[in-house]
Amino acid sequence: MAKDKYDGVVEAVHYKSEGLVEWVRAYLRHGVTFSDHVLIQRSELISLLKKGQKFVVGERTLYLGGTFETSQPVKLVTNDGRELLVTENHSSLQDDLSGVPII
């Protein structure tokens, strides 16, 4: 069975008071390996998703640096002209990365 291909794994999220993502803590793919965790601002994550990169929700498996337990993909949707980051299609007016721990 082929392994899922993704460019980054979102491990945690921090929201602004108005319900939009301020930044996420993620691991980025560099070839066959992954980076240490990095903080990605909302605008940069949106830019990466628009470029076609794929991000999923997950966490690093203990003692196995490049192995992750992943669940849902992170999607960029448009609702009333606003770009929203979601893990499932929602009709809300704010970002919703359900399943991601909040910091």
Salt bridges, closest charged atoms under 4 A:
GLU11 OE1 - ARG25 NE 2.86
GLU22 OE1 - HIS14 NE2 3.32
GLU83 OE2 - LYS50 NZ 2.64
ASP95 OD2 - ARG42 NE 2.86
ASP96 OD2 - HIS90 NE2 3.26
